[in-house]
Structure formats: structure tokens, C-alpha cells
């Protein structure tokens, strides 16, 4: 759309601004989608070729759910997990999770964790089964 002042008067400016804003939002959505896809592929690669171990919830990230009379409630929280790698080093990893009151996360709960044996401290390559299967 060509922007010029003419018979449309002031409509050209706001229309252009709205279209530009829409284009920026579309570009951000595309970039987010690409990044999310890359993360999923990396997680799948870690699950295929990484080292599995048992992890434990050490910090559920919330105190209590507020009861809702009309159905289950959900909260967004950061859950802390711990695991011991192949070198017998205890490690911690934190993952953001959306948790439902129907399936709460509790301290001491166990889950499977996969990590890269060559770089077990790299949090970006650690995959936590409980976090990948949480409500989204």
C-alpha cells in the first residue's frame, strides 16, 4: 500500500500503522514458531541419544491451589528438579510448568530426566519428562 496524503485524508496514517503492527506481530509469531520447533527437535535428539536418569521434584514452586467452585484451577510456576549424573554429581534444573489442580506436582515426585553425558551441566539440553507432559 502506498502511503500518500490524498482523498483518504487521515485514514492512510492509521491504516498503515495497523498494517505495520500486524506485520510485526506476524514476524514475531513466525520467529517464535521457528524457535519452538528448534527446541522440540533438540529435546527429541536428547531423548534419543542422551542419558536417562531418575529425577526428583525438590521445589514444586507453589504453596497451594485456590479452590474453584466451577472446575479445576491451573497455575504457571517454576518447578525445581534434581538428579545425579553419570559422574555422581548432583545437579538441579528448573522448568516452567502449567500445573492443573487435577494433577498437582508434589515435592519428592519422581520423573525421567535425559541429559547429554558429554555436557551434563548444560541446562538447555536437559529434558524433564514431567515438564514436557505438563498441561500447555
N, C-alpha and C positions, 0 to 999 in steps of 0.2 A: 504494500500500500504506500503510495506516495504521499508524503505529508506536505501540504501546502495550505495556505490560507485562501479560502475561496467561499463559495456559496454555502459550504458546510459550516462555516463560522467556527465556533469554539468546539464543535464535536470532533474535529480532527485531532486535537491535542489529547483529550481524554480517551478517545478510541485507540489512538496509538499507544498511550500509556497502558491501557488494559491489555492490548495485544502483546506489548513488550513484556509486561508482567507475566502473562500466560506463557510466553516463550521461555522466560527464565525459569518458571516453575516446571515446565516440560523438560528442560535441560537438566534441572536438579533431580527430577524423578528418574530420568534415564541414567544419570551418573550413579544414583543410589541403587538402582536395579543392577547395574553392572557390578558395583562393589559388593552387593549382597550375593550375587551369583558367584563371584570370585571366592568369597568367604565360604560359601557352601561347597564349592569344588575342593578348596583346601581342606575343609573338615572331612570330606569324604575320602580324600587322599590319606589323611592322618588315620582315619578309622581302618582303611585297607592295609596300610603299611606301618602304622605306629604300634607302640607297645601298650596293650591294655593292662589296667590295674584296677583295684577297688579303691574308690574314693569315699570320703565321709563328709557329710554336711557338718561344718563346725560353727557356722553362723547363718541362721535362716533369714536374717535381715528384717524381721518384723516381730512385734510383740504378740499381737492378737488381731483377729479379724473382727470388724464391726458387723454384728448380725444384721441381715437384711430380711425383712418380712416377705419380700416378693421373689426371693431366689438367691442363688449363691453369689457371693461377692468375690471380686478379684483385686489383687494388689500388684503393683510393679515394685520390685525390690531387688537388691543385690545380695546374692547368696554366696557364702564363702565355703569352699571345699578344700579338703586336704588329702594328700596321697603320698605314698612313698615310692620313689623311682627305683630303677634297677641298681643304682649305686647306694641304695639305702639312705637317701637324703629325703627328709620330709619337705614337701612343697605345698604351697597354697595357691589357689586360683579363685578369682571372683567372677561371677557371671550374673548378668542382669536377667531376671526371670519375671514372667507374668504368672502369678500363682492364684489358683482358684480355691475357695474355701471348701470345695468338694474334694480336693486333692492337695492338702497343705503339705509343705515341706517342713520336716521336723529335724532338730539337731540330732545327730547320730545316725540319720538315714544314710544308707549306702547306695552307691551308683557306680557305673563303669566310667572310667576316665581313660582316654587314649592320649599318649604324648609321643613326641619324637625322641627316641632314645639318644640320638646324636646331640640334641639340644633340649633337655627336659625342662629347663627353666624358661623357655620361650613361651610366655602365656598366650601369644597369638596363635600358636599351633596346638594348644591343648584343647581337646574336645571332651565335654562333660555330657554324658548321655541324658541325665536328668534335665539339664538346661536346654538341650536340643529338642526334647519332647515336651517342654512346658507349653502351656496354653499361649497362643500367639494371636 
